[in-house]
């Protein structure tokens, strides 16, 4: 039993519909199951790389937003003493 059998791949219909022709190579993979499996694994790897990159971008964006929130919280917490001093 191979490790790749534990990976749940996209359905064949979805693979041929969404994978680019340079990966799916329908002329070869429709008749050769081994080549079809290799192509599906390539497509899976490509998708995972893309998702990992998107995940990193989202984390970077999240960190930036958290820093902005922290700066705004600090500003708001310093606002009350200044308002009190103005009122006096």
N, C-alpha and C positions, 0 to 999 in steps of 0.2 A: 504494500500500500504506500502510495506516495503522499508527501506533505501537501501537494497542491489539491488533493482531493478533499481536504478539510476546508478549503476556501470556497465560500459560496459565490460563484461567478454569476454575472448577469445572464439572463436567458439568451438563447441563440438569436431569437428575433430581435431583441434589444441590441445585442452585440452587432449584428449586421446592419441595423438601422442607425446606430449612433457612432460606431467606430469608423474612423477614416479608412478609406480603401487601402492605404499603404500599410495599415495594421491588419485589417480584416482579410485582405487578399482573397475575395470570394472565389476566384477562379481556382485557387489551390485548396483553400480550407474547406470548401463544400464537399470535396471528394476525399480528403485525407483527414481523418479524425485527430491524428497526432498533431498535425500542423494547425488544425482548428483549435486544439487545446492550447498550444503554444501562443497562438495569436490572441486568444481570449485572456491568457495570463499576461501578455504584453499590454493589452488594453486595460486590464485591472491595475497593473503597475503604473501605467500612464495616469489613470484616474486618481490613484492614491497619491502620486506625486503632486498632481494639480490640487487635490484637496489639502495636502500638507502645506503647500505654499499659501493657499487661501487661509488656512488656519493660522499660519504665522502672521499674515497680514492683519487678520482679525485681532490677534493677541497684541500686536503693536498698536493698533487703533484703540483697543481697550485700555492699554497702559497710558496712552496719550490722554484719553478722556478721563481716566482716574486722576491723573496729575492735574488736569484742568479743574476737576471737581474739588480737589484738595486746595488748590489756590483760591477758588471761590469761597470755600468754607472758611479759610483763614481770613479772607477779606471780610466776610460777613461777621465772623466772631470779633474782629477788631472794630467793627462799625459801632457796636453798642457802647463801648467806652467813649468813643469820640462823640457820639450823640449825647451821652450824659454830660460830657464836658461842655458841649455847646449849650445845652439846656441850663447849665449852672452859670 
